[in-house]
Structures are given as C-alpha cells and as structure tokens.
C-alpha cells in the first residue's frame, strides 16, 4: 500500500487507523482509513477525499473548518 502526493512521489503506508479531531464548538470529527507513513514528515489531509465522503471544507483566516454536510 502506498501514498502518492502531488510531486508523484510514492511513500509506503505502514498502517491504517482512525483519527479524531477535536473541534471548538461541535462534537469531534473522526476520519476512517487514515494511512500512516513514517517517511512523510507533515500531516496531509486530502480535501478532495473529505468532500467525496460528505464533508464541507472552508478556509478562513488561517484556519480550516470541516463539517459533515448533514451538520447545519
């Protein structure tokens, strides 16, 4: 299994897990099937994948806001 990023470099993924993000005013949001690669030194989240799985992503004032479409 591998992760391919924008520069077409492939990194080996060593594990798949679930992670949870705390949010200021809403309940935590969980992401399933998160791949871990020890070779990638930064955290990457694919906005396209979030949107494909029913989330809205809004960027404002240096922050990213993520919500499930059913959360209004």
mmCIF file as Biopython writes it, N, C-alpha, C and O atoms, coordinates in Angstrom:
data_model
#
loop_
_atom_site.group_PDB
_atom_site.id
_atom_site.type_symbol
_atom_site.label_atom_id
_atom_site.label_alt_id
_atom_site.label_comp_id
_atom_site.label_asym_id
_atom_site.label_entity_id
_atom_site.label_seq_id
_atom_site.pdbx_PDB_ins_code
_atom_site.Cartn_x
_atom_site.Cartn_y
_atom_site.Cartn_z
_atom_site.occupancy
_atom_site.B_iso_or_equiv
_atom_site.auth_seq_id
_atom_site.auth_asym_id
_atom_site.pdbx_PDB_model_num
ATOM 1   N N  . UNK A ? 1  ? 0.844   -1.152 0.000  1.0 0.0 1  A 1 
ATOM 2   C CA . UNK A ? 1  ? 0.000   0.000  0.000  1.0 0.0 1  A 1 
ATOM 3   C C  . UNK A ? 1  ? 0.902   1.231  0.000  1.0 0.0 1  A 1 
ATOM 4   O O  . UNK A ? 1  ? 1.956   1.236  0.636  1.0 0.0 1  A 1 
ATOM 5   N N  . UNK A ? 2  ? 0.485   2.265  -0.712 1.0 0.0 2  A 1 
ATOM 6   C CA . UNK A ? 2  ? 1.311   3.456  -0.788 1.0 0.0 2  A 1 
ATOM 7   C C  . UNK A ? 2  ? 0.464   4.727  -0.806 1.0 0.0 2  A 1 
ATOM 8   O O  . UNK A ? 2  ? -0.745  4.689  -1.039 1.0 0.0 2  A 1 
ATOM 9   N N  . UNK A ? 3  ? 1.129   5.844  -0.556 1.0 0.0 3  A 1 
ATOM 10  C CA . UNK A ? 3  ? 0.530   7.167  -0.621 1.0 0.0 3  A 1 
ATOM 11  C C  . UNK A ? 3  ? 1.270   7.915  -1.714 1.0 0.0 3  A 1 
ATOM 12  O O  . UNK A ? 3  ? 2.500   7.971  -1.711 1.0 0.0 3  A 1 
ATOM 13  N N  . UNK A ? 4  ? 0.527   8.489  -2.648 1.0 0.0 4  A 1 
ATOM 14  C CA . UNK A ? 4  ? 1.149   9.270  -3.715 1.0 0.0 4  A 1 
ATOM 15  C C  . UNK A ? 4  ? 0.739   10.725 -3.540 1.0 0.0 4  A 1 
ATOM 16  O O  . UNK A ? 4  ? -0.450  11.034 -3.455 1.0 0.0 4  A 1 
ATOM 17  N N  . UNK A ? 5  ? 1.724   11.619 -3.487 1.0 0.0 5  A 1 
ATOM 18  C CA . UNK A ? 5  ? 1.415   13.031 -3.282 1.0 0.0 5  A 1 
ATOM 19  C C  . UNK A ? 5  ? 1.663   13.818 -4.559 1.0 0.0 5  A 1 
ATOM 20  O O  . UNK A ? 5  ? 2.060   13.245 -5.574 1.0 0.0 5  A 1 
ATOM 21  N N  . UNK A ? 6  ? 1.436   15.104 -4.518 1.0 0.0 6  A 1 
ATOM 22  C CA . UNK A ? 6  ? 1.424   15.971 -5.686 1.0 0.0 6  A 1 
ATOM 23  C C  . UNK A ? 6  ? 2.643   15.915 -6.580 1.0 0.0 6  A 1 
ATOM 24  O O  . UNK A ? 6  ? 2.516   16.148 -7.782 1.0 0.0 6  A 1 
ATOM 25  N N  . UNK A ? 7  ? 3.813   15.619 -6.055 1.0 0.0 7  A 1 
ATOM 26  C CA . UNK A ? 7  ? 5.014   15.564 -6.885 1.0 0.0 7  A 1 
ATOM 27  C C  . UNK A ? 7  ? 5.253   14.166 -7.457 1.0 0.0 7  A 1 
ATOM 28  O O  . UNK A ? 7  ? 6.348   13.864 -7.932 1.0 0.0 7  A 1 
ATOM 29  N N  . UNK A ? 8  ? 4.228   13.321 -7.410 1.0 0.0 8  A 1 
ATOM 30  C CA . UNK A ? 8  ? 4.251   11.952 -7.943 1.0 0.0 8  A 1 
ATOM 31  C C  . UNK A ? 8  ? 5.238   11.029 -7.239 1.0 0.0 8  A 1 
ATOM 32  O O  . UNK A ? 8  ? 5.623   9.998  -7.790 1.0 0.0 8  A 1 
ATOM 33  N N  . UNK A ? 9  ? 5.647   11.388 -6.031 1.0 0.0 9  A 1 
ATOM 34  C CA . UNK A ? 9  ? 6.493   10.509 -5.240 1.0 0.0 9  A 1 
ATOM 35  C C  . UNK A ? 9  ? 5.585   9.593  -4.429 1.0 0.0 9  A 1 
ATOM 36  O O  . UNK A ? 9  ? 4.579   10.034 -3.873 1.0 0.0 9  A 1 
ATOM 37  N N  . UNK A ? 10 ? 5.946   8.319  -4.365 1.0 0.0 10 A 1 
ATOM 38  C CA . UNK A ? 10 ? 5.167   7.342  -3.598 1.0 0.0 10 A 1 
ATOM 39  C C  . UNK A ? 10 ? 5.862   7.054  -2.272 1.0 0.0 10 A 1 
ATOM 40  O O  . UNK A ? 10 ? 7.079   6.877  -2.215 1.0 0.0 10 A 1 
ATOM 41  N N  . UNK A ? 11 ? 5.067   7.010  -1.217 1.0 0.0 11 A 1 
ATOM 42  C CA . UNK A ? 11 ? 5.557   6.685  0.118  1.0 0.0 11 A 1 
ATOM 43  C C  . UNK A ? 11 ? 4.828   5.440  0.600  1.0 0.0 11 A 1 
ATOM 44  O O  . UNK A ? 11 ? 3.623   5.306  0.388  1.0 0.0 11 A 1 
ATOM 45  N N  . UNK A ? 12 ? 5.544   4.535  1.241  1.0 0.0 12 A 1 
ATOM 46  C CA . UNK A ? 12 ? 4.920   3.335  1.785  1.0 0.0 12 A 1 
ATOM 47  C C  . UNK A ? 12 ? 4.068   3.688  2.996  1.0 0.0 12 A 1 
ATOM 48  O O  . UNK A ? 12 ? 4.500   4.425  3.882  1.0 0.0 12 A 1 
ATOM 49  N N  . UNK A ? 13 ? 2.869   3.158  3.022  1.0 0.0 13 A 1 
ATOM 50  C CA . UNK A ? 13 ? 1.988   3.312  4.180  1.0 0.0 13 A 1 
ATOM 51  C C  . UNK A ? 13 ? 2.142   2.073  5.040  1.0 0.0 13 A 1 
ATOM 52  O O  . UNK A ? 13 ? 1.996   0.951  4.554  1.0 0.0 13 A 1 
ATOM 53  N N  . UNK A ? 14 ? 2.438   2.274  6.328  1.0 0.0 14 A 1 
ATOM 54  C CA . UNK A ? 14 ? 2.710   1.133  7.200  1.0 0.0 14 A 1 
ATOM 55  C C  . UNK A ? 14 ? 1.513   0.729  8.040  1.0 0.0 14 A 1 
ATOM 56  O O  . UNK A ? 14 ? 1.503   -0.364 8.608  1.0 0.0 14 A 1 
ATOM 57  N N  . UNK A ? 15 ? 0.502   1.584  8.133  1.0 0.0 15 A 1 
ATOM 58  C CA . UNK A ? 15 ? -0.669  1.221  8.922  1.0 0.0 15 A 1 
ATOM 59  C C  . UNK A ? 15 ? -1.852  2.082  8.535  1.0 0.0 15 A 1 
ATOM 60  O O  . UNK A ? 15 ? -1.681  3.187  8.018  1.0 0.0 15 A 1 
ATOM 61  N N  . UNK A ? 16 ? -3.049  1.585  8.781  1.0 0.0 16 A 1 
ATOM 62  C CA . UNK A ? 16 ? -4.295  2.318  8.557  1.0 0.0 16 A 1 
ATOM 63  C C  . UNK A ? 16 ? -5.018  2.379  9.884  1.0 0.0 16 A 1 
ATOM 64  O O  . UNK A ? 16 ? -5.092  1.387  10.610 1.0 0.0 16 A 1 
ATOM 65  N N  . UNK A ? 17 ? -5.556  3.558  10.200 1.0 0.0 17 A 1 
ATOM 66  C CA . UNK A ? 17 ? -6.180  3.741  11.509 1.0 0.0 17 A 1 
ATOM 67  C C  . UNK A ? 17 ? -7.346  4.713  11.413 1.0 0.0 17 A 1 
ATOM 68  O O  . UNK A ? 17 ? -7.702  5.169  10.327 1.0 0.0 17 A 1 
ATOM 69  N N  . UNK A ? 18 ? -7.927  5.020  12.545 1.0 0.0 18 A 1 
ATOM 70  C CA . UNK A ? 18 ? -8.972  6.039  12.683 1.0 0.0 18 A 1 
ATOM 71  C C  . UNK A ? 18 ? -8.391  7.148  13.554 1.0 0.0 18 A 1 
ATOM 72  O O  . UNK A ? 18 ? -7.773  6.873  14.582 1.0 0.0 18 A 1 
ATOM 73  N N  . UNK A ? 19 ? -8.588  8.406  13.144 1.0 0.0 19 A 1 
ATOM 74  C CA . UNK A ? 19 ? -8.162  9.526  13.979 1.0 0.0 19 A 1 
ATOM 75  C C  . UNK A ? 19 ? -9.360  10.415 14.274 1.0 0.0 19 A 1 
ATOM 76  O O  . UNK A ? 19 ? -10.336 10.429 13.524 1.0 0.0 19 A 1 
ATOM 77  N N  . UNK A ? 20 ? -9.277  11.149 15.361 1.0 0.0 20 A 1 
ATOM 78  C CA . UNK A ? 20 ? -10.354 12.045 15.765 1.0 0.0 20 A 1 
ATOM 79  C C  . UNK A ? 20 ? -9.793  13.438 15.998 1.0 0.0 20 A 1 
ATOM 80  O O  . UNK A ? 20 ? -8.754  13.606 16.638 1.0 0.0 20 A 1 
ATOM 81  N N  . UNK A ? 21 ? -10.495 14.436 15.469 1.0 0.0 21 A 1 
ATOM 82  C CA . UNK A ? 21 ? -10.131 15.827 15.677 1.0 0.0 21 A 1 
ATOM 83  C C  . UNK A ? 21 ? -11.124 16.466 16.629 1.0 0.0 21 A 1 
ATOM 84  O O  . UNK A ? 21 ? -12.335 16.319 16.467 1.0 0.0 21 A 1 
ATOM 85  N N  . UNK A ? 22 ? -10.612 17.174 17.619 1.0 0.0 22 A 1 
ATOM 86  C CA . UNK A ? 22 ? -11.480 17.968 18.484 1.0 0.0 22 A 1 
ATOM 87  C C  . UNK A ? 22 ? -11.825 19.253 17.748 1.0 0.0 22 A 1 
ATOM 88  O O  . UNK A ? 22 ? -11.002 19.806 17.018 1.0 0.0 22 A 1 
ATOM 89  N N  . UNK A ? 23 ? -13.066 19.726 17.950 1.0 0.0 23 A 1 
ATOM 90  C CA . UNK A ? 23 ? -13.490 20.974 17.329 1.0 0.0 23 A 1 
ATOM 91  C C  . UNK A ? 23 ? -13.985 21.915 18.417 1.0 0.0 23 A 1 
ATOM 92  O O  . UNK A ? 23 ? -14.513 21.470 19.436 1.0 0.0 23 A 1 
ATOM 93  N N  . UNK A ? 24 ? -13.817 23.214 18.203 1.0 0.0 24 A 1 
ATOM 94  C CA . UNK A ? 24 ? -14.135 24.212 19.220 1.0 0.0 24 A 1 
ATOM 95  C C  . UNK A ? 24 ? -15.580 24.129 19.713 1.0 0.0 24 A 1 
ATOM 96  O O  . UNK A ? 24 ? -15.820 24.053 20.918 1.0 0.0 24 A 1 
ATOM 97  N N  . UNK A ? 25 ? -16.527 24.143 18.801 1.0 0.0 25 A 1 
ATOM 98  C CA . UNK A ? 25 ? -17.915 24.272 19.235 1.0 0.0 25 A 1 
ATOM 99  C C  . UNK A ? 25 ? -18.812 23.101 18.840 1.0 0.0 25 A 1 
ATOM 100 O O  . UNK A ? 25 ? -20.002 23.105 19.154 1.0 0.0 25 A 1 
ATOM 101 N N  . UNK A ? 26 ? -18.270 22.121 18.173 1.0 0.0 26 A 1 
ATOM 102 C CA . UNK A ? 26 ? -19.064 20.968 17.735 1.0 0.0 26 A 1 
ATOM 103 C C  . UNK A ? 26 ? -18.455 19.690 18.281 1.0 0.0 26 A 1 
ATOM 104 O O  . UNK A ? 26 ? -17.368 19.700 18.858 1.0 0.0 26 A 1 
ATOM 105 N N  . UNK A ? 27 ? -19.165 18.601 18.092 1.0 0.0 27 A 1 
ATOM 106 C CA . UNK A ? 27 ? -18.637 17.312 18.528 1.0 0.0 27 A 1 
ATOM 107 C C  . UNK A ? 27 ? -17.410 16.945 17.685 1.0 0.0 27 A 1 
ATOM 108 O O  . UNK A ? 27 ? -17.254 17.446 16.571 1.0 0.0 27 A 1 
ATOM 109 N N  . UNK A ? 28 ? -16.542 16.078 18.209 1.0 0.0 28 A 1 
ATOM 110 C CA . UNK A ? 28 ? -15.340 15.679 17.457 1.0 0.0 28 A 1 
ATOM 111 C C  . UNK A ? 28 ? -15.708 15.046 16.123 1.0 0.0 28 A 1 
ATOM 112 O O  . UNK A ? 28 ? -16.798 14.500 15.958 1.0 0.0 28 A 1 
ATOM 113 N N  . UNK A ? 29 ? -14.791 15.126 15.186 1.0 0.0 29 A 1 
ATOM 114 C CA . UNK A ? 29 ? -14.997 14.520 13.869 1.0 0.0 29 A 1 
ATOM 115 C C  . UNK A ? 29 ? -13.956 13.416 13.691 1.0 0.0 29 A 1 
ATOM 116 O O  . UNK A ? 29 ? -12.772 13.622 13.958 1.0 0.0 29 A 1 
ATOM 117 N N  . UNK A ? 30 ? -14.399 12.255 13.244 1.0 0.0 30 A 1 
ATOM 118 C CA . UNK A ? 30 ? -13.500 11.126 13.049 1.0 0.0 30 A 1 
ATOM 119 C C  . UNK A ? 30 ? -13.251 10.862 11.581 1.0 0.0 30 A 1 
ATOM 120 O O  . UNK A ? 30 ? -14.153 10.992 10.754 1.0 0.0 30 A 1 
ATOM 121 N N  . UNK A ? 31 ? -12.038 10.496 11.267 1.0 0.0 31 A 1 
ATOM 122 C CA . UNK A ? 31 ? -11.686 10.108 9.910  1.0 0.0 31 A 1 
ATOM 123 C C  . UNK A ? 31 ? -11.260 8.647  9.928  1.0 0.0 31 A 1 
ATOM 124 O O  . UNK A ? 31 ? -10.383 8.253  10.698 1.0 0.0 31 A 1 
ATOM 125 N N  . UNK A ? 32 ? -11.891 7.847  9.070  1.0 0.0 32 A 1 
ATOM 126 C CA . UNK A ? 32 ? -11.576 6.423  8.976  1.0 0.0 32 A 1 
ATOM 127 C C  . UNK A ? 32 ? -10.572 6.187  7.860  1.0 0.0 32 A 1 
ATOM 128 O O  . UNK A ? 32 ? -10.433 7.005  6.950  1.0 0.0 32 A 1 
ATOM 129 N N  . UNK A ? 33 ? -9.886  5.080  7.939  1.0 0.0 33 A 1 
ATOM 130 C CA . UNK A ? 33 ? -8.955  4.630  6.899  1.0 0.0 33 A 1 
ATOM 131 C C  . UNK A ? 33 ? -7.829  5.631  6.660  1.0 0.0 33 A 1 
ATOM 132 O O  . UNK A ? 33 ? -7.442  5.869  5.516  1.0 0.0 33 A 1 
ATOM 133 N N  . UNK A ? 34 ? -7.310  6.207  7.720  1.0 0.0 34 A 1 
ATOM 134 C CA . UNK A ? 34 ? -6.188  7.141  7.630  1.0 0.0 34 A 1 
ATOM 135 C C  . UNK A ? 34 ? -4.902  6.330  7.501  1.0 0.0 34 A 1 
ATOM 136 O O  . UNK A ? 34 ? -4.632  5.451  8.319  1.0 0.0 34 A 1 
ATOM 137 N N  . UNK A ? 35 ? -4.113  6.628  6.475  1.0 0.0 35 A 1 
ATOM 138 C CA . UNK A ? 35 ? -2.870  5.902  6.246  1.0 0.0 35 A 1 
ATOM 139 C C  . UNK A ? 35 ? -1.709  6.620  6.929  1.0 0.0 35 A 1 
ATOM 140 O O  . UNK A ? 35 ? -1.627  7.848  6.907  1.0 0.0 35 A 1 
ATOM 141 N N  . UNK A ? 36 ? -0.817  5.842  7.533  1.0 0.0 36 A 1 
ATOM 142 C CA . UNK A ? 36 ? 0.353   6.377  8.208  1.0 0.0 36 A 1 
ATOM 143 C C  . UNK A ? 36 ? 1.602   5.991  7.432  1.0 0.0 36 A 1 
ATOM 144 O O  . UNK A ? 36 ? 1.801   4.827  7.087  1.0 0.0 36 A 1 
ATOM 145 N N  . UNK A ? 37 ? 2.440   6.987  7.164  1.0 0.0 37 A 1 
ATOM 146 C CA . UNK A ? 37 ? 3.735   6.743  6.527  1.0 0.0 37 A 1 
ATOM 147 C C  . UNK A ? 37 ? 4.806   7.448  7.341  1.0 0.0 37 A 1 
ATOM 148 O O  . UNK A ? 37 ? 4.778   8.674  7.458  1.0 0.0 37 A 1 
ATOM 149 N N  . UNK A ? 38 ? 5.754   6.700  7.908  1.0 0.0 38 A 1 
ATOM 150 C CA . UNK A ? 38 ? 6.813   7.337  8.704  1.0 0.0 38 A 1 
ATOM 151 C C  . UNK A ? 38 ? 7.747   8.212  7.871  1.0 0.0 38 A 1 
ATOM 152 O O  . UNK A ? 38 ? 8.479   9.028  8.429  1.0 0.0 38 A 1 
ATOM 153 N N  . UNK A ? 39 ? 7.735   8.058  6.548  1.0 0.0 39 A 1 
ATOM 154 C CA . UNK A ? 39 ? 8.617   8.840  5.683  1.0 0.0 39 A 1 
ATOM 155 C C  . UNK A ? 39 ? 8.087   10.245 5.396  1.0 0.0 39 A 1 
ATOM 156 O O  . UNK A ? 39 ? 8.849   11.123 4.991  1.0 0.0 39 A 1 
ATOM 157 N N  . UNK A ? 40 ? 6.795   10.462 5.600  1.0 0.0 40 A 1 
ATOM 158 C CA . UNK A ? 40 ? 6.217   11.789 5.379  1.0 0.0 40 A 1 
ATOM 159 C C  . UNK A ? 40 ? 6.273   12.543 6.702  1.0 0.0 40 A 1 
ATOM 160 O O  . UNK A ? 40 ? 5.725   12.085 7.705  1.0 0.0 40 A 1 
ATOM 161 N N  . UNK A ? 41 ? 6.923   13.680 6.704  1.0 0.0 41 A 1 
ATOM 162 C CA . UNK A ? 41 ? 7.168   14.421 7.949  1.0 0.0 41 A 1 
ATOM 163 C C  . UNK A ? 41 ? 6.046   15.389 8.319  1.0 0.0 41 A 1 
ATOM 164 O O  . UNK A ? 41 ? 6.057   15.937 9.421  1.0 0.0 41 A 1 
ATOM 165 N N  . UNK A ? 42 ? 5.095   15.610 7.442  1.0 0.0 42 A 1 
ATOM 166 C CA . UNK A ? 42 ? 3.975   16.516 7.708  1.0 0.0 42 A 1 
ATOM 167 C C  . UNK A ? 42 ? 2.669   15.739 7.654  1.0 0.0 42 A 1 
ATOM 168 O O  . UNK A ? 42 ? 2.599   14.670 7.049  1.0 0.0 42 A 1 
ATOM 169 N N  . UNK A ? 43 ? 1.641   16.279 8.287  1.0 0.0 43 A 1 
ATOM 170 C CA . UNK A ? 43 ? 0.312   15.690 8.206  1.0 0.0 43 A 1 
ATOM 171 C C  . UNK A ? 43 ? -0.368  16.183 6.932  1.0 0.0 43 A 1 
ATOM 172 O O  . UNK A ? 43 ? -0.393  17.384 6.662  1.0 0.0 43 A 1 
ATOM 173 N N  . UNK A ? 44 ? -0.916  15.262 6.158  1.0 0.0 44 A 1 
ATOM 174 C CA . UNK A ? 44 ? -1.611  15.608 4.927  1.0 0.0 44 A 1 
ATOM 175 C C  . UNK A ? 44 ? -3.033  15.087 4.992  1.0 0.0 44 A 1 
ATOM 176 O O  . UNK A ? 44 ? -3.273  13.938 5.364  1.0 0.0 44 A 1 
ATOM 177 N N  . UNK A ? 45 ? -3.962  15.934 4.631  1.0 0.0 45 A 1 
ATOM 178 C CA . UNK A ? 45 ? -5.359  15.513 4.530  1.0 0.0 45 A 1 
ATOM 179 C C  . UNK A ? 45 ? -5.839  15.923 3.144  1.0 0.0 45 A 1 
ATOM 180 O O  . UNK A ? 45 ? -5.714  17.085 2.757  1.0 0.0 45 A 1 
ATOM 181 N N  . UNK A ? 46 ? -6.378  14.986 2.413  1.0 0.0 46 A 1 
ATOM 182 C CA . UNK A ? 46 ? -6.875  15.279 1.080  1.0 0.0 46 A 1 
ATOM 183 C C  . UNK A ? 46 ? -8.250  15.936 1.173  1.0 0.0 46 A 1 
ATOM 184 O O  . UNK A ? 46 ? -9.209  15.328 1.647  1.0 0.0 46 A 1 
ATOM 185 N N  . UNK A ? 47 ? -8.331  17.175 0.719  1.0 0.0 47 A 1 
ATOM 186 C CA . UNK A ? 47 ? -9.607  17.890 0.725  1.0 0.0 47 A 1 
ATOM 187 C C  . UNK A ? 47 ? -10.595 17.189 -0.209 1.0 0.0 47 A 1 
ATOM 188 O O  . UNK A ? 47 ? -11.777 17.074 0.114  1.0 0.0 47 A 1 
ATOM 189 N N  . UNK A ? 48 ? -10.120 16.724 -1.358 1.0 0.0 48 A 1 
ATOM 190 C CA . UNK A ? 48 ? -10.998 16.031 -2.300 1.0 0.0 48 A 1 
ATOM 191 C C  . UNK A ? 48 ? -11.610 14.784 -1.676 1.0 0.0 48 A 1 
ATOM 192 O O  . UNK A ? 48 ? -12.789 14.505 -1.893 1.0 0.0 48 A 1 
ATOM 193 N N  . UNK A ? 49 ? -10.829 14.028 -0.905 1.0 0.0 49 A 1 
ATOM 194 C CA . UNK A ? 49 ? -11.356 12.825 -0.253 1.0 0.0 49 A 1 
ATOM 195 C C  . UNK A ? 49 ? -12.376 13.213 0.815  1.0 0.0 49 A 1 
ATOM 196 O O  . UNK A ? 49 ? -13.415 12.565 0.936  1.0 0.0 49 A 1 
ATOM 197 N N  . UNK A ? 50 ? -12.094 14.258 1.590  1.0 0.0 50 A 1 
ATOM 198 C CA . UNK A ? 50 ? -13.078 14.716 2.583  1.0 0.0 50 A 1 
ATOM 199 C C  . UNK A ? 50 ? -14.397 15.069 1.899  1.0 0.0 50 A 1 
ATOM 200 O O  . UNK A ? 50 ? -15.465 14.675 2.368  1.0 0.0 50 A 1 
ATOM 201 N N  . UNK A ? 51 ? -14.326 15.804 0.802  1.0 0.0 51 A 1 
ATOM 202 C CA . UNK A ? 51 ? -15.545 16.185 0.084  1.0 0.0 51 A 1 
ATOM 203 C C  . UNK A ? 51 ? -16.244 14.964 -0.499 1.0 0.0 51 A 1 
ATOM 204 O O  . UNK A ? 51 ? -17.473 14.892 -0.485 1.0 0.0 51 A 1 
ATOM 205 N N  . UNK A ? 52 ? -15.478 14.003 -1.012 1.0 0.0 52 A 1 
ATOM 206 C CA . UNK A ? 52 ? -16.072 12.771 -1.546 1.0 0.0 52 A 1 
ATOM 207 C C  . UNK A ? 52 ? -16.823 11.989 -0.475 1.0 0.0 52 A 1 
ATOM 208 O O  . UNK A ? 52 ? -17.753 11.244 -0.784 1.0 0.0 52 A 1 
ATOM 209 N N  . UNK A ? 53 ? -16.416 12.160 0.797  1.0 0.0 53 A 1 
ATOM 210 C CA . UNK A ? 53 ? -17.055 11.446 1.899  1.0 0.0 53 A 1 
ATOM 211 C C  . UNK A ? 53 ? -18.060 12.306 2.652  1.0 0.0 53 A 1 
ATOM 212 O O  . UNK A ? 53 ? -18.374 12.030 3.810  1.0 0.0 53 A 1 
ATOM 213 N N  . UNK A ? 54 ? -18.573 13.366 1.987  1.0 0.0 54 A 1 
ATOM 214 C CA . UNK A ? 54 ? -19.689 14.118 2.541  1.0 0.0 54 A 1 
ATOM 215 C C  . UNK A ? 54 ? -19.340 15.264 3.474  1.0 0.0 54 A 1 
ATOM 216 O O  . UNK A ? 54 ? -20.165 15.650 4.302  1.0 0.0 54 A 1 
ATOM 217 N N  . UNK A ? 55 ? -18.141 15.817 3.364  1.0 0.0 55 A 1 
ATOM 218 C CA . UNK A ? 55 ? -17.749 16.935 4.222  1.0 0.0 55 A 1 
ATOM 219 C C  . UNK A ? 55 ? -17.596 18.220 3.414  1.0 0.0 55 A 1 
ATOM 220 O O  . UNK A ? 55 ? -17.207 18.190 2.246  1.0 0.0 55 A 1 
ATOM 221 N N  . UNK A ? 56 ? -17.903 19.336 4.045  1.0 0.0 56 A 1 
ATOM 222 C CA . UNK A ? 56 ? -17.578 20.656 3.515  1.0 0.0 56 A 1 
ATOM 223 C C  . UNK A ? 56 ? -16.288 21.103 4.170  1.0 0.0 56 A 1 
ATOM 224 O O  . UNK A ? 56 ? -16.072 20.849 5.355  1.0 0.0 56 A 1 
ATOM 225 N N  . UNK A ? 57 ? -15.427 21.768 3.410  1.0 0.0 57 A 1 
ATOM 226 C CA . UNK A ? 57 ? -14.182 22.305 3.955  1.0 0.0 57 A 1 
ATOM 227 C C  . UNK A ? 57 ? -14.116 23.777 3.574  1.0 0.0 57 A 1 
ATOM 228 O O  . UNK A ? 57 ? -14.206 24.129 2.398  1.0 0.0 57 A 1 
ATOM 229 N N  . UNK A ? 58 ? -13.959 24.629 4.574  1.0 0.0 58 A 1 
ATOM 230 C CA . UNK A ? 58 ? -13.889 26.075 4.344  1.0 0.0 58 A 1 
ATOM 231 C C  . UNK A ? 58 ? -12.602 26.586 4.984  1.0 0.0 58 A 1 
ATOM 232 O O  . UNK A ? 58 ? -12.299 26.250 6.129  1.0 0.0 58 A 1 
ATOM 233 N N  . UNK A ? 59 ? -11.853 27.390 4.251  1.0 0.0 59 A 1 
ATOM 234 C CA . UNK A ? 59 ? -10.635 28.004 4.774  1.0 0.0 59 A 1 
ATOM 235 C C  . UNK A ? 59 ? -10.901 29.479 5.014  1.0 0.0 59 A 1 
ATOM 236 O O  . UNK A ? 59 ? -11.406 30.177 4.135  1.0 0.0 59 A 1 
ATOM 237 N N  . UNK A ? 60 ? -10.556 29.959 6.219  1.0 0.0 60 A 1 
ATOM 238 C CA . UNK A ? 60 ? -10.764 31.366 6.556  1.0 0.0 60 A 1 
ATOM 239 C C  . UNK A ? 60 ? -9.796  31.786 7.656  1.0 0.0 60 A 1 
ATOM 240 O O  . UNK A ? 60 ? -9.683  31.110 8.678  1.0 0.0 60 A 1 
ATOM 241 N N  . UNK A ? 61 ? -9.103  32.893 7.448  1.0 0.0 61 A 1 
ATOM 242 C CA . UNK A ? 61 ? -8.227  33.494 8.447  1.0 0.0 61 A 1 
ATOM 243 C C  . UNK A ? 61 ? -7.225  32.494 9.033  1.0 0.0 61 A 1 
ATOM 244 O O  . UNK A ? 61 ? -7.019  32.452 10.246 1.0 0.0 61 A 1 
ATOM 245 N N  . UNK A ? 62 ? -6.612  31.697 8.169  1.0 0.0 62 A 1 
ATOM 246 C CA . UNK A ? 62 ? -5.580  30.765 8.605  1.0 0.0 62 A 1 
ATOM 247 C C  . UNK A ? 62 ? -6.079  29.495 9.253  1.0 0.0 62 A 1 
ATOM 248 O O  . UNK A ? 62 ? -5.283  28.721 9.784  1.0 0.0 62 A 1 
ATOM 249 N N  . UNK A ? 63 ? -7.385  29.261 9.222  1.0 0.0 63 A 1 
ATOM 250 C CA . UNK A ? 63 ? -7.949  28.045 9.806  1.0 0.0 63 A 1 
ATOM 251 C C  . UNK A ? 63 ? -8.751  27.291 8.761  1.0 0.0 63 A 1 
ATOM 252 O O  . UNK A ? 63 ? -9.239  27.867 7.789  1.0 0.0 63 A 1 
ATOM 253 N N  . UNK A ? 64 ? -8.875  25.987 8.982  1.0 0.0 64 A 1 
ATOM 254 C CA . UNK A ? 64 ? -9.723  25.152 8.130  1.0 0.0 64 A 1 
ATOM 255 C C  . UNK A ? 64 ? -10.912 24.699 8.953  1.0 0.0 64 A 1 
ATOM 256 O O  . UNK A ? 64 ? -10.754 24.236 10.083 1.0 0.0 64 A 1 
ATOM 257 N N  . UNK A ? 65 ? -12.090 24.831 8.393  1.0 0.0 65 A 1 
ATOM 258 C CA . UNK A ? 65 ? -13.329 24.415 9.061  1.0 0.0 65 A 1 
ATOM 259 C C  . UNK A ? 65 ? -13.904 23.233 8.286  1.0 0.0 65 A 1 
ATOM 260 O O  . UNK A ? 65 ? -14.159 23.324 7.085  1.0 0.0 65 A 1 
ATOM 261 N N  . UNK A ? 66 ? -14.103 22.124 8.995  1.0 0.0 66 A 1 
ATOM 262 C CA . UNK A ? 66 ? -14.610 20.897 8.379  1.0 0.0 66 A 1 
ATOM 263 C C  . UNK A ? 66 ? -15.909 20.523 9.062  1.0 0.0 66 A 1 
ATOM 264 O O  . UNK A ? 66 ? -15.985 20.505 10.291 1.0 0.0 66 A 1 
ATOM 265 N N  . UNK A ? 67 ? -16.916 20.230 8.288  1.0 0.0 67 A 1 
ATOM 266 C CA . UNK A ? 67 ? -18.181 19.751 8.849  1.0 0.0 67 A 1 
ATOM 267 C C  . UNK A ? 67 ? -18.792 18.761 7.888  1.0 0.0 67 A 1 
ATOM 268 O O  . UNK A ? 67 ? -18.595 18.840 6.676  1.0 0.0 67 A 1 
ATOM 269 N N  . UNK A ? 68 ? -19.535 17.829 8.447  1.0 0.0 68 A 1 
ATOM 270 C CA . UNK A ? 68 ? -20.262 16.885 7.612  1.0 0.0 68 A 1 
ATOM 271 C C  . UNK A ? 68 ? -21.448 17.627 7.028  1.0 0.0 68 A 1 
ATOM 272 O O  . UNK A ? 68 ? -22.042 18.469 7.702  1.0 0.0 68 A 1 
ATOM 273 N N  . UNK A ? 69 ? -21.798 17.336 5.810  1.0 0.0 69 A 1 
ATOM 274 C CA . UNK A ? 69 ? -22.857 18.068 5.115  1.0 0.0 69 A 1 
ATOM 275 C C  . UNK A ? 69 ? -24.179 18.010 5.891  1.0 0.0 69 A 1 
ATOM 276 O O  . UNK A ? 69 ? -24.969 18.950 5.815  1.0 0.0 69 A 1 
ATOM 277 N N  . UNK A ? 70 ? -24.436 16.925 6.634  1.0 0.0 70 A 1 
ATOM 278 C CA . UNK A ? 70 ? -25.695 16.852 7.368  1.0 0.0 70 A 1 
ATOM 279 C C  . UNK A ? 70 ? -25.683 17.742 8.620  1.0 0.0 70 A 1 
ATOM 280 O O  . UNK A ? 70 ? -26.734 17.936 9.230  1.0 0.0 70 A 1 
ATOM 281 N N  . UNK A ? 71 ? -24.525 18.286 9.016  1.0 0.0 71 A 1 
ATOM 282 C CA . UNK A ? 71 ? -24.431 19.192 10.160 1.0 0.0 71 A 1 
ATOM 283 C C  . UNK A ? 71 ? -24.677 20.601 9.665  1.0 0.0 71 A 1 
ATOM 284 O O  . UNK A ? 71 ? -23.860 21.137 8.918  1.0 0.0 71 A 1 
ATOM 285 N N  . UNK A ? 72 ? -25.752 21.202 10.050 1.0 0.0 72 A 1 
ATOM 286 C CA . UNK A ? 72 ? -26.086 22.568 9.590  1.0 0.0 72 A 1 
ATOM 287 C C  . UNK A ? 72 ? -26.215 23.486 10.764 1.0 0.0 72 A 1 
ATOM 288 O O  . UNK A ? 72 ? -26.491 24.673 10.592 1.0 0.0 72 A 1 
#
